[in-house]
């Protein structure tokens, strides 16, 4: 975390009332801090980044193998700037702080693209931001990598080979629901079948499969 703390020290030397707009944010040191958080989380193979404002500090925590642990702590004075950077990167409205928002972005690391799904939620101490990292290069989307027992593997393969039926996958965050479903789709012979998916959101792009992003219905 030495690199991140170095950027924090540089930022503390700036005025606390720094403003950030879409035309100038690319030059701000706060952007380098946000990028370092993303890179460190990706190198740790984290699935989620949690930007959590508290009364005195902002905690940055990551989820690795289903367990959340602290990555770094940021002074409270940098909260608004850091949240604004992530919201701009993810296409959110930085002027809206009282309503939940969703957004997306992507970044490159080690010759591979990492897609990010973001959500913000207002709390009493400021906006809580969760970034879901979708690193296809770090995830093997096939049934072999899931280490099913022989019996369970046969059940899944039989279900995916069937011409009709339903498969339900349930579990808490980070338990592998998305990986299981995409791996099961890889079992389907898309050359001989016409395969469509309805997803919210589309997390990984699969060859030969028509994937549709569901949009929230608004009256």
C-alpha positions as CSV (number, residue, x, y, z in Angstrom):
1,X,0.0,0.0,0.0
2,X,3.1,2.3,0.0
3,X,2.2,3.7,-3.5
4,X,-1.3,4.5,-2.4
5,X,-0.2,6.2,0.8
6,X,2.3,8.3,-1.2
7,X,-0.5,9.7,-3.3
8,X,-2.6,10.3,-0.2
9,X,0.3,12.4,1.3
10,X,0.5,14.4,-1.9
11,X,-3.2,15.0,-1.8
12,X,-3.2,16.1,1.8
13,X,-0.8,18.9,0.8
14,X,-3.5,20.3,-1.6
15,X,-6.4,22.4,-0.5
16,X,-9.2,20.3,1.0
17,X,-11.8,22.1,-1.0
18,X,-10.5,20.9,-4.4
19,X,-13.2,20.8,-7.0
20,X,-13.5,18.1,-9.7
21,X,-15.2,18.4,-13.1
22,X,-15.3,16.3,-16.2
23,X,-12.9,18.6,-18.1
24,X,-10.1,18.5,-15.5
25,X,-10.4,15.3,-13.5
26,X,-8.0,13.5,-15.8
27,X,-5.1,15.6,-14.4
28,X,-6.0,15.4,-10.7
29,X,-3.9,13.4,-8.3
30,X,-7.1,11.9,-7.0
31,X,-7.5,10.0,-10.2
32,X,-4.1,8.4,-9.7
33,X,-5.2,7.3,-6.3
34,X,-8.4,5.8,-7.7
35,X,-6.4,4.0,-10.4
36,X,-4.0,2.6,-7.8
37,X,-6.9,1.3,-5.8
38,X,-8.2,-0.5,-8.9
39,X,-4.8,-1.9,-9.8
40,X,-4.0,-3.1,-6.3
41,X,-7.4,-4.8,-6.1
42,X,-7.0,-6.5,-9.5
43,X,-3.5,-7.8,-8.5
44,X,-4.9,-9.3,-5.4
45,X,-7.6,-11.0,-7.6
46,X,-10.4,-9.2,-5.7
47,X,-13.9,-9.6,-6.9
48,X,-15.2,-6.4,-5.1
49,X,-14.0,-3.1,-3.9
50,X,-15.9,-1.4,-1.1
51,X,-15.4,2.4,-0.6
52,X,-17.0,2.9,2.8
53,X,-17.3,6.3,4.5
54,X,-17.1,6.4,8.2
55,X,-17.3,9.3,10.7
56,X,-13.6,10.1,10.6
57,X,-12.1,8.1,7.7
58,X,-13.0,6.3,4.5
59,X,-12.2,2.6,4.5
60,X,-11.3,0.8,1.3
61,X,-11.9,-2.9,1.6
62,X,-11.7,-5.7,-1.0
63,X,-13.3,-9.1,-1.2
64,X,-10.9,-12.0,-2.0
65,X,-12.1,-15.6,-2.1
66,X,-15.4,-14.5,-0.5
67,X,-13.7,-12.8,2.5
68,X,-13.6,-9.0,2.9
69,X,-10.4,-7.5,4.2
70,X,-9.1,-3.9,4.5
71,X,-6.9,-2.5,1.7
72,X,-6.3,1.0,3.0
73,X,-7.8,3.8,5.0
74,X,-8.2,7.3,3.4
75,X,-8.6,10.6,5.3
76,X,-12.2,11.8,5.4
77,X,-11.2,15.1,3.7
78,X,-10.6,13.2,0.4
79,X,-14.0,11.4,0.5
80,X,-15.9,13.7,-2.0
81,X,-13.1,13.8,-4.5
82,X,-12.5,10.1,-4.5
83,X,-16.2,9.3,-4.9
84,X,-16.5,11.8,-7.7
85,X,-13.6,10.2,-9.6
86,X,-15.1,6.8,-9.4
87,X,-18.6,8.1,-10.4
88,X,-17.2,10.0,-13.4
89,X,-15.2,6.9,-14.5
90,X,-18.4,4.8,-14.2
91,X,-20.7,7.3,-16.0
92,X,-22.7,8.3,-13.0
93,X,-24.0,11.8,-12.1
94,X,-21.6,13.4,-9.7
95,X,-24.2,16.0,-8.7
96,X,-26.7,13.4,-7.5
97,X,-25.7,12.2,-4.0
98,X,-29.1,11.4,-2.5
99,X,-30.2,8.6,-4.8
100,X,-28.6,5.2,-5.5
101,X,-26.9,4.9,-8.9
102,X,-25.4,2.2,-11.1
103,X,-22.6,2.5,-13.6
104,X,-19.9,0.7,-15.6
105,X,-16.3,1.1,-16.7
106,X,-13.3,-0.9,-17.7
107,X,-9.5,-0.7,-17.3
108,X,-6.4,-2.6,-18.5
109,X,-4.0,-4.6,-16.4
110,X,-1.3,-7.0,-17.7
111,X,-2.6,-7.2,-21.2
112,X,-6.2,-8.0,-20.1
113,X,-9.3,-6.0,-19.7
114,X,-11.2,-5.8,-16.4
115,X,-14.8,-4.8,-16.6
116,X,-16.2,-3.0,-13.6
117,X,-19.9,-2.8,-12.4
118,X,-20.4,0.0,-9.9
119,X,-23.2,1.0,-7.5
120,X,-23.5,3.9,-5.1
121,X,-25.7,4.1,-2.0
122,X,-26.2,7.2,0.2
123,X,-25.4,6.7,3.9
124,X,-25.3,9.0,6.9
125,X,-21.6,9.6,6.4
126,X,-21.6,9.9,2.6
127,X,-21.9,7.7,-0.4
128,X,-20.9,4.1,-0.2
129,X,-19.5,2.8,-3.5
130,X,-19.2,-0.9,-4.4
131,X,-17.1,-1.9,-7.5
132,X,-17.6,-5.4,-8.8
133,X,-14.4,-6.5,-10.8
134,X,-15.2,-8.8,-13.7
135,X,-11.8,-10.1,-14.7
136,X,-12.4,-12.8,-17.3
137,X,-8.7,-13.4,-17.7
138,X,-8.5,-14.4,-14.0
139,X,-11.5,-16.7,-14.1
140,X,-11.7,-20.0,-15.9
141,X,-15.2,-20.2,-17.2
142,X,-15.4,-24.0,-17.6
143,X,-16.8,-26.8,-15.5
144,X,-13.4,-28.4,-15.0
145,X,-12.3,-25.4,-12.9
146,X,-15.3,-25.6,-10.5
147,X,-14.1,-28.9,-9.0
148,X,-17.5,-30.5,-8.8
149,X,-17.8,-34.0,-7.3
150,X,-18.3,-36.7,-10.0
151,X,-22.0,-36.9,-9.1
152,X,-22.6,-33.2,-9.2
153,X,-20.7,-32.8,-12.5
154,X,-23.0,-35.5,-14.0
155,X,-26.1,-33.7,-12.8
156,X,-25.0,-30.3,-14.3
157,X,-24.0,-31.9,-17.6
158,X,-27.2,-33.8,-17.8
159,X,-29.2,-30.6,-17.2
160,X,-27.3,-28.6,-19.8
161,X,-27.7,-31.4,-22.4
162,X,-31.4,-31.6,-21.8
163,X,-33.8,-30.1,-24.4
164,X,-36.0,-28.6,-21.7
165,X,-36.0,-27.8,-18.0
166,X,-34.7,-25.3,-15.5
167,X,-31.5,-24.9,-13.4
168,X,-31.6,-22.6,-10.3
169,X,-28.3,-21.3,-8.9
170,X,-28.5,-19.6,-5.5
171,X,-26.0,-18.4,-2.9
172,X,-24.5,-15.3,-1.2
173,X,-22.2,-12.7,-2.8
174,X,-18.9,-14.2,-4.0
175,X,-20.1,-17.8,-3.8
176,X,-19.7,-18.4,-7.5
177,X,-23.2,-18.1,-9.0
178,X,-22.1,-16.1,-12.0
179,X,-19.0,-18.3,-12.7
180,X,-21.2,-21.5,-12.4
181,X,-23.8,-20.2,-14.8
182,X,-21.3,-19.0,-17.4
183,X,-19.4,-22.2,-17.1
184,X,-22.6,-24.2,-17.7
185,X,-23.3,-22.1,-20.8
186,X,-19.9,-23.1,-22.1
187,X,-21.2,-26.7,-22.0
188,X,-23.9,-25.9,-24.5
189,X,-23.0,-26.5,-28.1
190,X,-23.8,-23.1,-29.5
191,X,-22.9,-24.2,-33.0
192,X,-25.8,-26.7,-33.1
193,X,-28.2,-24.6,-31.0
194,X,-29.5,-21.1,-30.9
195,X,-28.7,-19.8,-27.5
196,X,-30.1,-16.5,-26.0
197,X,-29.6,-15.1,-22.5
198,X,-31.4,-12.3,-20.6
199,X,-28.9,-10.8,-18.1
200,X,-28.8,-7.9,-15.6
201,X,-26.1,-7.0,-16.3
202,X,-24.1,-8.9,-19.0
203,X,-20.9,-9.6,-17.0
204,X,-18.9,-11.7,-19.5
205,X,-19.2,-11.8,-23.3
206,X,-19.5,-15.4,-24.7
207,X,-18.9,-16.4,-28.3
208,X,-21.8,-17.6,-30.4
209,X,-24.3,-16.7,-27.7
210,X,-26.8,-13.8,-28.1
211,X,-26.7,-12.0,-24.8
212,X,-29.3,-9.3,-24.0
213,X,-28.9,-6.7,-21.3
214,X,-32.2,-6.2,-19.3
215,X,-33.1,-2.6,-18.7
216,X,-35.2,-1.6,-15.7
217,X,-38.8,-0.9,-16.6
218,X,-39.8,2.7,-15.8
219,X,-43.4,4.0,-16.0
